[in-house]
Amino acid sequence: MSEHLHIEEENGSREGVRVFRLDGPLILANLPSFQSKLRADSSKALILDFTTVPYIDSAAIGALVGAHVNRQKEGRRLGLVGVNARIRQAFEITRIESLLEFYDSVVEAERTVN
């Protein structure tokens, strides 16, 4: 299985919303580019589409918590879409599930986060 992570960036259908569609595992090996894109994003609301992310590791969980905290401090939001059961379980085990905002679709997330 490839460890490459592809990130497709696009504007959301609402002003101030950006969508990052992730494809591949979110793991330590590809975390620097992911974090760089997160830091460069200045949108009011960022939606991360996990539909094609098969798994994440503990480093990625830490990066997501950091992104959530930083955005929250600045009055900006972070939403996650399409999180599979395996990843959701990792969030539950690490007890960070309650920190993150989960949505069933990008459309639902856009309506809520903006």
Residue pairs with C-beta under 8 A, 6 or more apart in sequence:
1 25
1 54
2 24
3 24
3 25
3 27
3 29
3 30
4 24
4 30
5 22
5 23
5 24
5 25
5 26
5 27
5 30
5 33
5 34
6 22
6 23
6 24
7 20
7 21
7 22
7 23
7 33
7 34
7 37
8 20
8 21
8 23
9 18
9 19
9 20
9 21
9 37
10 18
10 19
10 21
11 17
11 18
11 19
12 18
12 19
12 45
12 47
12 106
12 110
12 114
13 107
13 110
14 110
14 111
14 114
15 114
16 43
16 44
16 45
16 114
17 43
17 44
17 45
17 46
17 47
17 110
17 113
17 114
18 41
18 43
18 45
18 46
18 47
19 46
19 47
19 49
19 106
19 110
20 37
20 41
20 46
20 47
20 48
20 49
21 49
21 51
21 52
22 34
22 48
22 49
22 50
22 52
22 53
23 52
23 53
24 30
24 52
24 53
24 54
25 53
25 54
25 55
25 56
25 57
26 34
26 50
26 53
26 55
26 56
26 57
26 60
26 63
27 55
27 56
27 57
27 59
27 60
28 57
28 59
28 60
31 59
31 60
31 63
34 60
34 63
35 63
35 67
38 46
38 63
38 67
43 76
44 76
44 77
44 114
45 76
45 77
45 78
45 79
45 110
45 113
45 114
46 71
46 76
46 77
46 78
46 79
47 78
47 79
47 80
47 81
47 103
47 106
47 109
47 110
47 113
48 78
48 79
48 80
48 81
49 81
49 82
49 106
50 80
50 81
50 82
50 83
50 84
50 87
51 81
51 82
52 82
53 82
53 83
53 84
53 87
54 84
54 86
55 86
55 87
55 90
56 64
56 87
56 90
58 94
61 90
61 91
61 94
61 96
64 78
64 80
64 96
64 100
65 96
65 99
67 78
68 78
68 99
68 100
71 77
71 78
72 78
77 101
77 113
77 114
78 100
78 101
78 113
79 101
79 102
79 103
79 109
79 112
79 113
80 100
80 101
80 102
80 103
81 102
81 103
81 104
81 105
81 106
81 108
81 109
82 105
83 91
83 102
88 97
88 102
91 97
91 100
101 109
101 112
101 113
103 109
103 112
